[in-house]
Amino acid sequence: MALKYAMAVSGLIMIGYLLLHMYGNLKVFAGQEAFDEYAHHLRTFGEPMLPYEGLLWIVRVVLLVAILVHIYAVVVLTVRNRKAAGYAGGKRYHSKQNRTGIQRSYASFTLRWGGVVILAFIVYHLLHLTANVIHPGGESDSPYQRVVNGFEIWWVVVGYTVAMLAVGLHLWHGIWSALTTLGGNRSATRIDSRLTGIAVVVTLVIIIGFLLPPWAILLGLEG
């Protein structure tokens, strides 16, 4: 049970980060000066009480711990579930609910493989917009210009969209599951649960918010 709580809490921490990050991304519509000032302010926030980039490093450490805890909990619980579900010789229990005769869950398709896609995207995203190591569309010291340069390339936007759809599937199930684990569900079925609506709304807000900047830039609408 402790692992389920750890997975739920770490997931909610990441959702909180996504909401804040999405808000920051939308600053791109305010123009280069506003976006670059926002990026600079994040690095100087709390000075002199905090060192340069102090706040960012606090957020990064908390987020990294949340990700590691989440992955650990997922791996351990998955192994336990596989054993409990009766895997033998690499095959799970059978039923008539799937045309192949092998019962698979929604989570097995979206959460696990979606998590792999998300991790790969995070690595690329950090190398591109945070570390400034890779430069699709051209190198720049301006955070705004790096965003615009990257999202003017169609395959970058398509890849970003695929990653965000994976995030959306992850969120849709994960938000409901996390709040249920923490005692927020009072309904007998998921369909009747008010948490389903909350999960859908939060997921749509995050995904639409993240996809607006890249598609607006690609289509020349951000200005």
GROMACS elastic network, one bead per residue, 0.5 to 0.9 nm:
[ bonds ]
;  ai    aj funct       b0    kb
    1     4     6  0.51699   500
    1     5     6  0.64121   500
    1     6     6  0.86616   500
    1   181     6  0.89681   500
    2     5     6  0.51371   500
    2     6     6  0.61203   500
    2     7     6  0.85981   500
    3     7     6  0.60512   500
    3     8     6  0.85090   500
    3    69     6  0.88411   500
    3    70     6  0.88383   500
    3    72     6  0.86620   500
    3    73     6  0.54219   500
    3    74     6  0.83679   500
    3    76     6  0.82575   500
    3    77     6  0.75236   500
    4     7     6  0.50537   500
    4     8     6  0.61104   500
    4     9     6  0.86195   500
    4    73     6  0.70480   500
    4    74     6  0.85895   500
    4    77     6  0.80151   500
    4   178     6  0.82246   500
    4   181     6  0.68763   500
    4   182     6  0.89593   500
    5     8     6  0.50167   500
    5     9     6  0.60565   500
    5    10     6  0.83899   500
    5   178     6  0.78405   500
    5   181     6  0.65737   500
    5   182     6  0.68745   500
    6     9     6  0.53047   500
    6    10     6  0.59446   500
    6    11     6  0.82975   500
    6    66     6  0.87505   500
    6    69     6  0.68935   500
    6    70     6  0.69967   500
    6    73     6  0.69924   500
    7    10     6  0.53009   500
    7    11     6  0.59488   500
    7    12     6  0.86384   500
    7    66     6  0.85115   500
    7    69     6  0.68777   500
    7    71     6  0.80589   500
    7    72     6  0.84951   500
    7    73     6  0.57439   500
    7    74     6  0.71244   500
    7   178     6  0.74861   500
    8    11     6  0.51098   500
    8    12     6  0.62672   500
    8    13     6  0.87543   500
    8    70     6  0.80338   500
    8   174     6  0.79803   500
    8   175     6  0.82462   500
    8   177     6  0.74424   500
    8   179     6  0.72454   500
    8   180     6  0.88666   500
    8   181     6  0.67537   500
    8   182     6  0.72917   500
    9    12     6  0.51361   500
    9    13     6  0.62950   500
    9    14     6  0.87801   500
    9    66     6  0.82090   500
    9    70     6  0.86338   500
    9   178     6  0.72040   500
    9   182     6  0.84057   500
   10    13     6  0.51008   500
   10    14     6  0.64249   500
   10    15     6  0.87685   500
   10    63     6  0.84459   500
   10    65     6  0.82534   500
   10    67     6  0.68959   500
   10    68     6  0.88433   500
   10    69     6  0.67257   500
   10    70     6  0.57904   500
   11    14     6  0.51639   500
   11    15     6  0.62840   500
   11    16     6  0.87447   500
   11    66     6  0.72536   500
   11    67     6  0.79379   500
   11    70     6  0.67159   500
   11   171     6  0.89046   500
   11   174     6  0.73816   500
   11   175     6  0.78214   500
   11   178     6  0.71660   500
   12    16     6  0.61893   500
   12    17     6  0.86172   500
   12   174     6  0.88140   500
   12   175     6  0.74451   500
   12   178     6  0.73152   500
   12   179     6  0.87311   500
   13    16     6  0.51434   500
   13    17     6  0.63685   500
   13    18     6  0.87639   500
   13    62     6  0.85434   500
   13    63     6  0.73715   500
   13    66     6  0.68963   500
   14    18     6  0.61886   500
   14    19     6  0.87474   500
   14    63     6  0.66427   500
   14    66     6  0.70547   500
   14    67     6  0.76497   500
   15    19     6  0.63353   500
   15    20     6  0.87859   500
   15   171     6  0.80360   500
   15   175     6  0.84051   500
   15   206     6  0.88211   500
   16    19     6  0.52622   500
   16    20     6  0.64838   500
   16    21     6  0.86610   500
   17    20     6  0.51888   500
   17    21     6  0.59956   500
   17    22     6  0.84253   500
   17    59     6  0.85132   500
   17    63     6  0.78119   500
   18    22     6  0.58774   500
   18    23     6  0.85118   500
   18   206     6  0.70781   500
   19    22     6  0.51093   500
   19    23     6  0.63074   500
   19    24     6  0.87847   500
   19   202     6  0.89893   500
   19   205     6  0.85190   500
   19   206     6  0.63071   500
   19   209     6  0.87685   500
   20    23     6  0.51322   500
   20    24     6  0.63937   500
   20    25     6  0.87917   500
   21    24     6  0.50576   500
   21    25     6  0.62453   500
   21    26     6  0.87988   500
   21   210     6  0.86094   500
   22    25     6  0.50651   500
   22    26     6  0.64046   500
   22   206     6  0.66515   500
   22   207     6  0.86307   500
   22   209     6  0.59235   500
   22   210     6  0.55849   500
   23    26     6  0.53238   500
   23    27     6  0.69874   500
   23   209     6  0.76397   500
   23   210     6  0.86006   500
   24    27     6  0.54077   500
   24    28     6  0.79317   500
   24    35     6  0.81624   500
   24    38     6  0.77201   500
   24    39     6  0.83904   500
   25    28     6  0.59544   500
   25    29     6  0.85349   500
   25    35     6  0.83548   500
   25   209     6  0.81246   500
   25   210     6  0.70514   500
   25   213     6  0.70775   500
   26    29     6  0.59787   500
   26    30     6  0.79423   500
   26    35     6  0.88200   500
   26   209     6  0.71595   500
   26   210     6  0.77834   500
   26   212     6  0.77949   500
   26   213     6  0.65333   500
   27    30     6  0.53438   500
   27    31     6  0.73871   500
   27    32     6  0.88985   500
   27    34     6  0.69838   500
   27    35     6  0.54326   500
   27    38     6  0.78054   500
   28    31     6  0.55856   500
   28    32     6  0.68972   500
   28    34     6  0.76970   500
   28    35     6  0.55167   500
   28    36     6  0.88640   500
   28   144     6  0.67946   500
   28   147     6  0.83914   500
   28   148     6  0.86954   500
   28   213     6  0.69394   500
   28   222     6  0.75407   500
   29    32     6  0.84645   500
   29    34     6  0.88423   500
   29    35     6  0.82008   500
   29   213     6  0.74995   500
   29   222     6  0.55980   500
   29   223     6  0.67969   500
   30    33     6  0.79126   500
   30    34     6  0.58117   500
   30    35     6  0.67398   500
   30   222     6  0.86701   500
   30   223     6  0.83300   500
   31    34     6  0.56427   500
   31    35     6  0.61585   500
   31    36     6  0.85829   500
   31   144     6  0.79610   500
   31   222     6  0.83061   500
   31   223     6  0.71808   500
   32    35     6  0.51789   500
   32    36     6  0.59077   500
   32    37     6  0.83033   500
   32   142     6  0.82558   500
   32   143     6  0.84296   500
   32   144     6  0.54705   500
   32   145     6  0.73609   500
   33    36     6  0.53341   500
   33    37     6  0.60033   500
   33    38     6  0.85425   500
   33   144     6  0.82211   500
   34    37     6  0.51191   500
   34    38     6  0.61358   500
   34    39     6  0.86997   500
   34   144     6  0.89639   500
   35    38     6  0.50704   500
   35    39     6  0.62559   500
   35    40     6  0.86259   500
   35   143     6  0.74966   500
   35   144     6  0.59459   500
   36    39     6  0.50198   500
   36    40     6  0.60917   500
   36    41     6  0.84937   500
   36   142     6  0.65623   500
   36   143     6  0.59065   500
   36   144     6  0.59105   500
   36   145     6  0.88968   500
   37    40     6  0.50162   500
   37    41     6  0.59886   500
   37    42     6  0.86425   500
   38    41     6  0.50422   500
   38    42     6  0.63648   500
   38    43     6  0.89610   500
   39    42     6  0.53533   500
   39    43     6  0.68787   500
   39   143     6  0.70157   500
   39   144     6  0.86621   500
   40    43     6  0.52853   500
   40    44     6  0.64673   500
   40    45     6  0.85735   500
   41    44     6  0.50855   500
   41    45     6  0.56195   500
   42    45     6  0.53238   500
   42    46     6  0.89837   500
   42    53     6  0.70692   500
   42    54     6  0.89936   500
   42    55     6  0.71830   500
   42    56     6  0.68239   500
   43    46     6  0.88068   500
   43    51     6  0.87821   500
   43    52     6  0.57644   500
   43    54     6  0.70607   500
   43    55     6  0.70216   500
   43    56     6  0.65286   500
   44    47     6  0.57730   500
   44    48     6  0.84679   500
   44    50     6  0.81507   500
   44    51     6  0.76359   500
   44    52     6  0.53555   500
   44    53     6  0.60123   500
   44    54     6  0.77223   500
   44    55     6  0.80658   500
   45    48     6  0.86326   500
   45    50     6  0.74734   500
   45    51     6  0.87079   500
   45    52     6  0.77920   500
   45    53     6  0.74692   500
   45    54     6  0.76524   500
   45    55     6  0.64891   500
   45    56     6  0.86988   500
   46    49     6  0.56008   500
   46    50     6  0.50825   500
   46    51     6  0.76884   500
   46    52     6  0.84945   500
   46    54     6  0.77233   500
   46    55     6  0.72325   500
   47    51     6  0.60192   500
   47    52     6  0.68880   500
   47    54     6  0.83284   500
   48    51     6  0.63021   500
   48    52     6  0.82333   500
   50    53     6  0.78883   500
   50    54     6  0.52944   500
   50    55     6  0.71150   500
   51    55     6  0.81665   500
   52    55     6  0.80811   500
   52    56     6  0.88255   500
   53    56     6  0.51481   500
   53    57     6  0.62197   500
   53    58     6  0.87151   500
   54    57     6  0.52588   500
   54    58     6  0.63236   500
   54    59     6  0.87536   500
   55    58     6  0.51167   500
   55    59     6  0.62628   500
   55    60     6  0.85680   500
   56    59     6  0.51007   500
   56    60     6  0.60149   500
   56    61     6  0.86083   500
   57    61     6  0.60226   500
   57    62     6  0.84700   500
   58    61     6  0.52928   500
   58    62     6  0.62174   500
   58    63     6  0.85029   500
   59    62     6  0.52158   500
   59    63     6  0.59599   500
   59    64     6  0.84390   500
   60    63     6  0.50763   500
   60    64     6  0.59261   500
   60    65     6  0.85197   500
   61    64     6  0.50602   500
   61    65     6  0.61200   500
   61    66     6  0.85146   500
   62    65     6  0.52325   500
   62    66     6  0.61732   500
   62    67     6  0.86831   500
   63    66     6  0.50017   500
   63    67     6  0.61419   500
   63    68     6  0.86393   500
   64    67     6  0.50723   500
   64    68     6  0.61622   500
   64    69     6  0.85294   500
   65    68     6  0.51630   500
   65    69     6  0.60358   500
   65    70     6  0.83920   500
   66    69     6  0.51814   500
   66    70     6  0.59613   500
   66    71     6  0.85764   500
   67    70     6  0.50169   500
   67    71     6  0.61044   500
   67    72     6  0.85289   500
   68    71     6  0.51678   500
   68    72     6  0.60586   500
   68    73     6  0.85135   500
   69    72     6  0.51314   500
   69    73     6  0.60605   500
   69    74     6  0.85084   500
   70    73     6  0.52230   500
   70    74     6  0.61073   500
   70    75     6  0.86542   500
   71    74     6  0.50556   500
   71    75     6  0.61209   500
   71    76     6  0.86081   500
   71   115     6  0.88859   500
   72    75     6  0.52569   500
   72    76     6  0.61790   500
   72    77     6  0.84775   500
   73    76     6  0.53130   500
   73    77     6  0.59417   500
   73    78     6  0.82990   500
   74    77     6  0.52767   500
   74    78     6  0.58549   500
   74    79     6  0.85603   500
   74   112     6  0.83975   500
   75    78     6  0.51289   500
   75    79     6  0.62558   500
   75    80     6  0.86797   500
   76    79     6  0.52746   500
   76    80     6  0.63032   500
   76    81     6  0.86566   500
   77    80     6  0.50019   500
   77    81     6  0.59939   500
   77    82     6  0.85269   500
   78    81     6  0.50224   500
   78    82     6  0.60950   500
   78    83     6  0.86476   500
   79    82     6  0.51900   500
   79    83     6  0.63998   500
   79    84     6  0.86796   500
   80    83     6  0.52440   500
   80    84     6  0.61458   500
   80    85     6  0.85378   500
   81    85     6  0.58589   500
   81    86     6  0.86467   500
   82    85     6  0.51141   500
   82    86     6  0.65803   500
   82    87     6  0.58324   500
   82    92     6  0.75753   500
   83    86     6  0.54953   500
   83    87     6  0.58566   500
   83    88     6  0.85151   500
   84    87     6  0.77075   500
   85    92     6  0.66706   500
   85    93     6  0.65247   500
   86    91     6  0.82349   500
   86    92     6  0.59952   500
   86    93     6  0.57990   500
   87    90     6  0.60003   500
   87    91     6  0.52022   500
   87    93     6  0.64089   500
   88    91     6  0.54298   500
   88    92     6  0.66243   500
   88    93     6  0.82600   500
   89    92     6  0.84799   500
   91    94     6  0.85068   500
   91   102     6  0.79656   500
   92   102     6  0.65595   500
   92   103     6  0.71937   500
   92   104     6  0.84069   500
   93   101     6  0.86959   500
   93   102     6  0.64799   500
   93   103     6  0.66225   500
   94    97     6  0.86265   500
   94    98     6  0.85476   500
   94   100     6  0.86754   500
   94   101     6  0.52787   500
   94   103     6  0.55932   500
   95    98     6  0.68242   500
   95   100     6  0.88353   500
   95   101     6  0.52749   500
   95   102     6  0.59824   500
   95   103     6  0.57012   500
   96    99     6  0.69533   500
   96   100     6  0.82260   500
   96   101     6  0.54791   500
   96   102     6  0.77838   500
   96   103     6  0.77966   500
   97   100     6  0.86866   500
   97   101     6  0.69177   500
   97   102     6  0.78757   500
   97   103     6  0.65191   500
   97   104     6  0.88519   500
   98   101     6  0.50885   500
   98   102     6  0.59507   500
   98   103     6  0.59315   500
   98   104     6  0.76414   500
   99   102     6  0.76681   500
  100   103     6  0.82939   500
  104   107     6  0.84223   500
  104   108     6  0.66653   500
  104   109     6  0.79433   500
  105   108     6  0.52842   500
  105   109     6  0.69923   500
  106   109     6  0.56005   500
  106   110     6  0.63941   500
  106   111     6  0.80640   500
  106   173     6  0.86994   500
  107   110     6  0.52229   500
  107   111     6  0.50338   500
  107   112     6  0.70303   500
  107   170     6  0.84483   500
  107   173     6  0.75133   500
  108   111     6  0.61360   500
  108   112     6  0.58857   500
  108   113     6  0.76402   500
  109   112     6  0.64465   500
  109   113     6  0.62260   500
  109   114     6  0.75711   500
  110   113     6  0.57674   500
  110   114     6  0.50284   500
  110   115     6  0.77573   500
  110   166     6  0.73619   500
  110   169     6  0.62662   500
  110   170     6  0.63732   500
  110   173     6  0.87116   500
  111   114     6  0.50655   500
  111   115     6  0.57036   500
  111   116     6  0.86774   500
  111   166     6  0.84288   500
  111   167     6  0.89693   500
  111   169     6  0.73990   500
  111   170     6  0.53279   500
  111   171     6  0.88154   500
  111   173     6  0.79569   500
  111   174     6  0.80463   500
  112   115     6  0.50953   500
  112   116     6  0.66524   500
  112   170     6  0.87346   500
  113   116     6  0.50959   500
  113   117     6  0.64911   500
  113   118     6  0.86928   500
  113   166     6  0.86818   500
  114   117     6  0.50934   500
  114   118     6  0.61549   500
  114   119     6  0.86521   500
  114   163     6  0.83106   500
  114   165     6  0.89235   500
  114   166     6  0.51604   500
  114   167     6  0.70391   500
  114   169     6  0.75950   500
  114   170     6  0.66256   500
  115   118     6  0.50061   500
  115   119     6  0.61429   500
  115   120     6  0.86377   500
  115   166     6  0.76851   500
  115   167     6  0.79073   500
  115   170     6  0.74551   500
  116   119     6  0.52009   500
  116   120     6  0.62982   500
  116   121     6  0.86320   500
  117   120     6  0.52367   500
  117   121     6  0.61969   500
  117   122     6  0.86994   500
  117   162     6  0.86910   500
  117   163     6  0.63622   500
  117   166     6  0.69576   500
  117   167     6  0.86041   500
  118   121     6  0.50062   500
  118   122     6  0.61220   500
  118   123     6  0.87526   500
  118   163     6  0.59854   500
  118   164     6  0.79668   500
  118   166     6  0.67845   500
  118   167     6  0.65706   500
  119   122     6  0.50595   500
  119   123     6  0.64103   500
  119   124     6  0.88008   500
  120   123     6  0.53369   500
  120   124     6  0.64797   500
  120   125     6  0.86569   500
  120   163     6  0.87770   500
  121   124     6  0.51190   500
  121   125     6  0.59075   500
  121   126     6  0.85212   500
  121   159     6  0.84817   500
  121   160     6  0.77144   500
  121   163     6  0.63449   500
  122   126     6  0.60451   500
  122   127     6  0.85317   500
  123   126     6  0.53290   500
  123   127     6  0.62693   500
  123   128     6  0.86453   500
  124   127     6  0.51733   500
  124   128     6  0.60931   500
  124   129     6  0.85964   500
  124   134     6  0.84388   500
  125   128     6  0.51365   500
  125   129     6  0.59122   500
  125   130     6  0.72809   500
  125   131     6  0.89307   500
  126   129     6  0.56307   500
  126   131     6  0.59059   500
  126   132     6  0.78344   500
  126   133     6  0.86156   500
  127   130     6  0.60465   500
  127   132     6  0.57825   500
  127   133     6  0.51896   500
  127   134     6  0.59034   500
  127   135     6  0.87228   500
  128   131     6  0.63092   500
  128   132     6  0.50461   500
  128   133     6  0.59204   500
  128   134     6  0.50198   500
  128   135     6  0.61553   500
  128   136     6  0.77948   500
  128   146     6  0.80150   500
  128   147     6  0.88279   500
  128   150     6  0.84857   500
  129   132     6  0.55140   500
  129   133     6  0.82351   500
  129   134     6  0.83216   500
  129   135     6  0.85090   500
  129   143     6  0.71123   500
  129   146     6  0.67043   500
  129   147     6  0.70357   500
  130   133     6  0.82340   500
  130   143     6  0.85522   500
  131   134     6  0.81877   500
  132   135     6  0.68615   500
  132   139     6  0.79652   500
  132   140     6  0.83803   500
  132   141     6  0.82977   500
  132   146     6  0.83265   500
  134   138     6  0.89256   500
  134   139     6  0.79887   500
  135   138     6  0.52343   500
  135   139     6  0.51132   500
  135   140     6  0.80803   500
  135   146     6  0.74104   500
  135   149     6  0.81894   500
  135   150     6  0.72786   500
  136   139     6  0.76010   500
  136   146     6  0.82858   500
  136   149     6  0.68044   500
  136   150     6  0.51026   500
  136   151     6  0.85128   500
  136   153     6  0.77052   500
  136   156     6  0.79586   500
  137   146     6  0.79076   500
  137   148     6  0.83083   500
  137   150     6  0.50572   500
  137   151     6  0.79637   500
  137   152     6  0.71712   500
  137   153     6  0.67580   500
  138   145     6  0.88059   500
  138   146     6  0.73666   500
  138   149     6  0.60638   500
  138   150     6  0.75778   500
  139   142     6  0.88939   500
  139   145     6  0.84381   500
  139   146     6  0.67416   500
  139   149     6  0.81086   500
  140   143     6  0.74523   500
  140   144     6  0.88253   500
  140   145     6  0.62705   500
  140   146     6  0.57867   500
  140   149     6  0.86335   500
  141   144     6  0.88147   500
  141   145     6  0.77312   500
  141   146     6  0.75373   500
  142   145     6  0.51534   500
  142   146     6  0.62514   500
  142   147     6  0.87145   500
  143   146     6  0.51660   500
  143   147     6  0.63403   500
  143   148     6  0.87536   500
  144   147     6  0.52167   500
  144   148     6  0.62691   500
  144   149     6  0.85630   500
  145   148     6  0.50039   500
  145   149     6  0.58116   500
  145   150     6  0.83527   500
  146   149     6  0.51387   500
  146   150     6  0.60792   500
  146   151     6  0.85509   500
  147   150     6  0.53476   500
  147   151     6  0.61639   500
  147   152     6  0.86252   500
  147   213     6  0.89523   500
  147   214     6  0.82239   500
  147   217     6  0.88791   500
  148   151     6  0.52451   500
  148   152     6  0.60764   500
  148   213     6  0.89205   500
  148   214     6  0.79652   500
  148   217     6  0.64043   500
  148   218     6  0.84153   500
  149   152     6  0.55009   500
  149   153     6  0.74075   500
  149   217     6  0.89785   500
  150   153     6  0.58929   500
  150   154     6  0.88984   500
  150   156     6  0.65807   500
  150   157     6  0.80470   500
  150   214     6  0.85909   500
  151   154     6  0.70302   500
  151   155     6  0.86348   500
  151   156     6  0.61371   500
  151   157     6  0.56585   500
  151   160     6  0.89964   500
  151   213     6  0.82890   500
  151   214     6  0.52254   500
  151   215     6  0.75711   500
  151   216     6  0.88531   500
  151   217     6  0.60547   500
  151   218     6  0.58115   500
  152   156     6  0.79735   500
  152   157     6  0.77813   500
  152   214     6  0.78337   500
  152   215     6  0.87547   500
  152   217     6  0.60900   500
  152   219     6  0.81004   500
  152   220     6  0.83345   500
  153   156     6  0.54994   500
  153   157     6  0.65836   500
  153   158     6  0.89209   500
  153   218     6  0.69153   500
  154   157     6  0.51835   500
  154   158     6  0.61828   500
  154   159     6  0.86262   500
  154   218     6  0.68267   500
  155   159     6  0.60068   500
  155   160     6  0.83799   500
  156   159     6  0.51710   500
  156   160     6  0.60630   500
  156   161     6  0.85381   500
  156   214     6  0.88117   500
  157   161     6  0.60191   500
  157   162     6  0.86243   500
  157   211     6  0.87326   500
  157   214     6  0.59957   500
  157   215     6  0.69250   500
  157   218     6  0.74820   500
  158   161     6  0.50079   500
  158   162     6  0.62294   500
  158   163     6  0.86387   500
  159   162     6  0.51700   500
  159   163     6  0.62557   500
  159   164     6  0.86486   500
  160   163     6  0.51439   500
  160   164     6  0.61665   500
  160   165     6  0.86602   500
  160   211     6  0.80926   500
  160   214     6  0.81117   500
  161   164     6  0.50575   500
  161   165     6  0.61440   500
  161   166     6  0.86101   500
  161   210     6  0.88995   500
  161   211     6  0.67573   500
  161   214     6  0.86108   500
  161   215     6  0.89970   500
  162   165     6  0.51565   500
  162   166     6  0.63449   500
  162   167     6  0.86936   500
  163   166     6  0.50936   500
  163   167     6  0.62892   500
  163   168     6  0.86835   500
  164   168     6  0.60694   500
  164   169     6  0.86948   500
  164   207     6  0.62732   500
  164   210     6  0.75990   500
  164   211     6  0.76011   500
  165   169     6  0.63147   500
  165   170     6  0.85127   500
  165   207     6  0.73083   500
  166   169     6  0.52605   500
  166   170     6  0.61913   500
  166   171     6  0.85860   500
  167   171     6  0.60172   500
  167   172     6  0.85585   500
  167   203     6  0.86006   500
  167   207     6  0.77454   500
  168   171     6  0.50278   500
  168   172     6  0.60200   500
  168   173     6  0.87284   500
  168   203     6  0.57967   500
  168   204     6  0.75341   500
  168   206     6  0.79876   500
  168   207     6  0.62195   500
  169   172     6  0.52190   500
  169   173     6  0.65664   500
  169   174     6  0.83061   500
  169   203     6  0.82901   500
  170   173     6  0.57285   500
  170   174     6  0.57009   500
  170   175     6  0.83126   500
  170   203     6  0.89870   500
  171   175     6  0.55295   500
  171   176     6  0.82123   500
  171   199     6  0.72478   500
  171   200     6  0.84816   500
  171   202     6  0.82707   500
  171   203     6  0.58912   500
  172   175     6  0.59091   500
  172   176     6  0.68200   500
  172   177     6  0.88505   500
  172   196     6  0.80752   500
  172   199     6  0.53713   500
  172   200     6  0.59321   500
  172   201     6  0.89809   500
  172   202     6  0.82412   500
  172   203     6  0.59091   500
  172   204     6  0.88506   500
  173   176     6  0.55526   500
  173   177     6  0.61010   500
  173   178     6  0.85872   500
  173   196     6  0.86448   500
  173   199     6  0.74628   500
  174   178     6  0.58366   500
  174   179     6  0.84613   500
  174   199     6  0.81357   500
  175   178     6  0.51864   500
  175   179     6  0.61595   500
  175   180     6  0.84057   500
  175   195     6  0.81138   500
  175   196     6  0.85155   500
  175   198     6  0.81708   500
  175   199     6  0.54213   500
  175   200     6  0.87814   500
  175   202     6  0.84185   500
  175   203     6  0.83952   500
  176   179     6  0.53951   500
  176   180     6  0.60174   500
  176   181     6  0.85574   500
  176   184     6  0.88222   500
  176   185     6  0.83907   500
  176   190     6  0.86211   500
  176   193     6  0.89884   500
  176   195     6  0.56921   500
  176   196     6  0.60897   500
  176   197     6  0.89822   500
  176   198     6  0.78458   500
  176   199     6  0.57033   500
  176   200     6  0.89651   500
  177   180     6  0.50590   500
  177   181     6  0.60710   500
  177   182     6  0.86459   500
  177   195     6  0.89538   500
  178   181     6  0.51201   500
  178   182     6  0.63207   500
  178   183     6  0.88080   500
  178   184     6  0.86821   500
  179   182     6  0.50456   500
  179   183     6  0.63521   500
  179   184     6  0.51205   500
  179   185     6  0.69165   500
  179   195     6  0.74527   500
  180   183     6  0.51018   500
  180   186     6  0.83874   500
  180   195     6  0.79525   500
  181   184     6  0.73333   500
  181   185     6  0.80746   500
  182   185     6  0.83163   500
  183   186     6  0.78643   500
  184   195     6  0.75684   500
  185   188     6  0.85029   500
  185   190     6  0.86804   500
  185   193     6  0.65613   500
  185   194     6  0.77302   500
  185   195     6  0.67219   500
  186   189     6  0.89490   500
  186   193     6  0.70189   500
  186   194     6  0.85550   500
  187   190     6  0.70112   500
  187   191     6  0.85499   500
  187   192     6  0.60270   500
  187   193     6  0.50663   500
  187   194     6  0.79469   500
  188   191     6  0.87494   500
  188   192     6  0.71999   500
  188   193     6  0.75936   500
  189   192     6  0.54981   500
  189   193     6  0.63994   500
  190   193     6  0.50352   500
  190   194     6  0.83867   500
  190   195     6  0.80440   500
  190   196     6  0.67408   500
  191   194     6  0.82514   500
  191   196     6  0.69211   500
  192   195     6  0.86631   500
  192   196     6  0.78828   500
  193   196     6  0.56651   500
  193   197     6  0.77442   500
  194   197     6  0.55240   500
  194   198     6  0.66554   500
  194   199     6  0.88395   500
  195   199     6  0.59950   500
  195   200     6  0.85295   500
  196   199     6  0.51013   500
  196   200     6  0.62195   500
  196   201     6  0.86982   500
  197   200     6  0.51014   500
  197   201     6  0.61508   500
  197   202     6  0.85871   500
  198   201     6  0.52288   500
  198   202     6  0.60934   500
  198   203     6  0.83720   500
  199   202     6  0.53754   500
  199   203     6  0.59651   500
  199   204     6  0.85432   500
  200   203     6  0.51530   500
  200   204     6  0.60980   500
  200   205     6  0.86033   500
  201   204     6  0.52187   500
  201   205     6  0.61567   500
  201   206     6  0.86698   500
  202   205     6  0.51756   500
  202   206     6  0.62317   500
  202   207     6  0.86265   500
  203   206     6  0.52955   500
  203   207     6  0.60786   500
  203   208     6  0.83910   500
  204   207     6  0.52301   500
  204   208     6  0.57519   500
  204   209     6  0.80027   500
  205   208     6  0.54854   500
  205   209     6  0.57901   500
  205   210     6  0.84857   500
  206   209     6  0.51075   500
  206   210     6  0.61272   500
  206   211     6  0.86207   500
  207   210     6  0.51739   500
  207   211     6  0.61015   500
  207   212     6  0.86056   500
  208   211     6  0.50969   500
  208   212     6  0.60141   500
  209   212     6  0.55608   500
  209   213     6  0.77293   500
  210   213     6  0.66234   500
  210   214     6  0.78134   500
  211   214     6  0.57798   500
  211   215     6  0.62999   500
  211   216     6  0.84196   500
  212   215     6  0.55938   500
  212   216     6  0.58834   500
  212   217     6  0.84881   500
  213   216     6  0.51530   500
  213   217     6  0.60216   500
  213   218     6  0.85313   500
  213   222     6  0.70605   500
  214   217     6  0.51669   500
  214   218     6  0.60781   500
  214   219     6  0.85721   500
  214   222     6  0.88682   500
  215   219     6  0.60187   500
  215   220     6  0.83214   500
  215   221     6  0.82419   500
  215   222     6  0.86903   500
  216   219     6  0.51996   500
  216   220     6  0.59036   500
  216   222     6  0.50630   500
  216   223     6  0.86322   500
  217   221     6  0.59040   500
  217   222     6  0.53059   500
  217   223     6  0.81500   500
  218   221     6  0.77349   500
  218   222     6  0.86476   500
  219   222     6  0.81062   500
  220   223     6  0.71020   500
